[in-house]
Amino acid sequence: MVKTQLTILTRVVVGWGLSDGSSTTRTIFPKDGRAMNAGTFRKEGSKWKPEQTAKRRKPKARKEKMRARKMPDLRGQSGFTLLEMMSVLVIIGVIFSVTIHQFSGLSDTASQKAITSAIRELNIRETLTWYDFKISIDGWKNDTDVFTRLDTKLGGGFQWDPAAGDLGGSLHFGNHTMTLDRIKSTNTSAGSWK
């Protein structure tokens, strides 16, 4: 069917239920070519079209809404088997044991490097103390004076057992122990730790 287009003045439309009251001309499209009733209209852009009235439905009862919602059926789904869970636990255990073994290896390596650094520190201190005596007014007299002024305390974690002497001693750090020998200083060279 061909839709007919009616152009009428707003004054006439106001009589049909529009309360716009403007004096401009509006275009009204009747539905399916039938005569327009005096129902409500809605505005779309600059054109007026009859508003389709929706049928009112009765609200569903609460029980019907609850039945309409579908809960997922979990009976058909499967979970992890005991074998799968045990295999995951075994894999985690292997990874954990390898990590702990490597960590203990790192700890041993760190202790060895700490003792090596401590030997370097003792040699630097020995050289500085010897130079201090060499540039002093009295000059270097003997190794006993140099060793007496030498600071052998290396900080937390390091222990001498027995105490460091002018011939060396046992240096402990963590679970590592290294026996160090000290070469005495002379008038021409500083002492050293090995």
C-alpha positions in Angstrom: 0.0 0.0 0.0 1.2 3.5 -0.7 1.6 5.8 2.3 0.0 9.1 1.9 1.5 12.2 3.2 -0.7 14.9 4.8 0.5 18.4 5.4 -1.7 20.2 7.8 -1.4 23.2 10.0 -0.5 22.7 13.6 -3.7 24.2 14.8 -5.6 21.2 13.4 -3.0 18.8 14.9 -3.4 20.5 18.3 -7.0 19.5 18.2 -5.8 15.9 17.7 -3.9 15.9 20.9 -0.6 17.7 20.2 0.0 20.5 22.6 2.9 22.1 20.8 0.9 25.2 19.8 3.4 26.4 17.2 2.2 27.8 13.9 4.6 26.0 11.7 3.5 23.3 9.2 4.2 19.7 10.2 4.1 16.5 8.1 2.1 13.6 9.4 2.4 10.1 8.1 -0.7 8.0 8.6 -0.1 4.3 9.3 -0.8 2.0 6.3 -2.9 4.7 4.6 -5.6 4.4 7.1 -7.2 7.4 8.6 -5.4 8.8 11.6 -6.9 8.6 15.0 -6.6 11.2 17.6 -4.1 9.2 19.6 -0.7 10.3 20.9 2.1 11.4 18.5 5.9 11.5 19.0 8.4 13.8 17.4 11.3 12.4 15.2 13.4 15.2 13.9 11.1 17.7 12.3 8.4 15.2 11.4 5.5 14.0 13.5 4.6 10.3 13.4 1.9 8.5 15.2 3.3 6.6 18.1 2.6 2.9 18.2 1.1 1.9 21.4 2.6 -1.3 22.9 0.4 -3.9 24.3 0.6 -4.1 28.0 1.6 -7.5 29.3 0.7 -8.8 32.6 3.8 -9.1 34.8 5.1 -12.7 35.2 4.8 -14.2 38.6 8.0 -14.6 40.6 8.0 -18.3 40.3 7.8 -18.1 36.5 10.8 -15.8 36.5 12.8 -18.2 38.6 11.9 -21.1 36.3 12.9 -19.0 33.3 16.4 -18.6 34.6 18.4 -21.6 33.7 21.1 -22.8 36.1 24.1 -24.4 34.4 24.0 -28.1 34.6 27.2 -29.2 36.2 26.5 -32.9 36.1 27.9 -33.3 32.6 31.2 -31.5 33.3 34.3 -33.3 34.6 37.0 -32.0 36.9 40.6 -33.0 37.4 41.4 -36.6 38.1 43.5 -37.7 41.0 46.2 -38.8 38.6 46.4 -35.3 37.0 46.5 -33.6 40.4 49.3 -36.0 41.7 51.4 -35.4 38.5 51.1 -31.6 39.0 52.3 -32.0 42.6 55.2 -34.1 41.6 56.3 -31.5 39.0 56.0 -28.7 41.6 58.1 -30.8 44.0 60.9 -31.4 41.4 61.0 -27.7 40.6 61.1 -26.8 44.3 64.0 -29.2 45.0 66.1 -28.0 42.1 65.5 -24.4 43.2 66.6 -25.2 46.8 69.7 -27.0 45.6 70.7 -24.1 43.4 70.0 -21.6 46.2 72.3 -23.6 48.6 75.0 -23.5 45.8 74.6 -19.8 45.6 75.0 -19.4 49.3 78.3 -21.4 49.3 79.6 -19.4 46.4 78.6 -16.1 48.1 80.5 -17.2 51.3 83.6 -18.0 49.3 83.5 -14.7 47.4 83.0 -12.9 50.8 86.2 -14.4 52.2 88.1 -13.6 48.9 86.9 -10.0 49.3 88.0 -10.0 52.9 91.5 -11.0 51.9 91.7 -8.2 49.4 90.5 -5.8 52.2 93.1 -7.0 54.6 95.8 -6.5 51.9 94.6 -3.0 51.2 94.6 -2.2 55.0 98.1 -3.7 55.4 99.5 -1.5 52.5 97.9 1.7 53.8 99.1 1.1 57.3 102.7 0.4 56.0 102.6 3.6 53.9 101.4 5.5 56.9 104.5 4.4 58.8 106.8 5.1 55.8 105.7 8.7 55.4 105.6 9.4 59.2 108.5 11.3 60.8 109.8 8.2 62.6 109.4 6.0 59.5 109.1 2.2 59.5 110.8 0.6 62.4 109.5 -3.0 62.6 106.6 -5.2 61.6 105.2 -5.4 65.1 104.3 -1.7 65.0 102.5 -2.1 61.7 100.5 -5.2 62.8 99.6 -3.5 66.1 98.0 -0.5 64.2 96.4 -2.8 61.6 92.6 -3.2 61.9 91.7 -6.8 61.4 88.0 -6.5 62.2 86.1 -7.1 58.9 82.5 -6.5 60.0 79.4 -8.6 60.6 79.6 -12.3 59.7 83.4 -12.5 59.8 85.1 -14.1 62.8 88.7 -15.0 63.6 89.3 -18.2 65.5 91.8 -18.0 67.0 92.3 -14.2 66.9 94.4 -12.9 63.9 98.1 -12.8 64.7 101.1 -11.4 62.9 101.6 -14.8 61.2 97.9 -15.1 60.1 94.8 -16.9 61.4 91.6 -18.7 60.5 88.9 -16.5 59.0 85.3 -17.8 59.3 82.3 -16.5 57.3 79.1 -18.4 57.3 79.9 -22.1 57.1 83.2 -21.5 55.3 86.6 -21.3 57.0 89.9 -20.3 55.4 93.3 -20.3 57.0 95.3 -17.2 56.1 99.0 -16.7 56.2 100.5 -13.3 56.7 103.8 -12.3 55.2 105.5 -9.8 57.4 106.3 -6.3 56.2 109.8 -5.1 55.7 111.5 -1.7 55.2 111.0 -2.0 51.4 107.6 -3.8 51.1 104.2 -4.0 52.9 102.9 -7.2 54.5 100.4 -9.3 52.7 97.7 -11.9 53.5 97.3 -15.1 51.5 
